[in-house]
Amino acid sequence: MGLFKDIEKVNQTHLLPWQNDALRAFSAKMKDREYLFPCIPATQSFSLGHLRYGFIGHP
């Protein structure tokens, strides 16, 4: 599976349920304004769409 650029536009029909859950949980954590994620560069990168997302198989 390739890398995803925009977490909101991932074609989720090609993902397994646990992958959809992981992406939703990550996105919710990064957008949470009450309990801020402690890494400022990570939250900025997320907001600017600079992160890439991917899943790898079990070795």
Secondary structure as UniProt FT lines:
FT   HELIX           7..9
FT   HELIX           12..14
FT   HELIX           17..31
FT   HELIX           40..48
//
